[in-house]
Amino acid sequence: MNSMILEKKTRTSLTITCIASLIFFAIAISNNHASAGNSEYGKDHINWKKFQNSNEYKGASNKEQKCLNKAHNLGNNLAGYEVRDCLH
C-alpha cells in the first residue's frame, strides 16, 4: 500500500516538473528577441557600441542590421521600440 502512495507521489512530482519546464521553455521562446542585450527594449537610448556587439545585432539578418543602422543614424540614437520594429 505504501509503495502505491509513493509511486503516485512520484508521478505527481514528475508531472508538475514537466509542466513547469514546459511553461519556462515557452516563456524563454517568446522572449527570444525581447531582450535586445539586457532588456533594452524599454529604454529610450541604447548604447550603440554595446548593442553592435550584442547577440541580437550579430544574429540579425542583413536587412535587420540595415534597419538598425538606419534607425541609429536618423536620430543619432537607438530606442528600444526601433530595435523591436527592426528585429522581426
DAGIJO-V616611 format. One record per run of one state. SS is the DSSP state (H for helix, E for strand, C for the rest). FROM is the first residue (numbers start at 1). TO is the last residue. If there is no record, write none. Layout:
# DAGIJO-V616611
ss: {SS;SS}
from: {FROM;FROM}
to: {TO;TO}
This chain:
# DAGIJO-V616611
ss: {C;H;C;H;C;H;C;H;C;H;C}
from: {1;2;31;48;53;55;59;62;76;80;87}
to: {1;30;47;52;54;58;61;75;79;86;88}
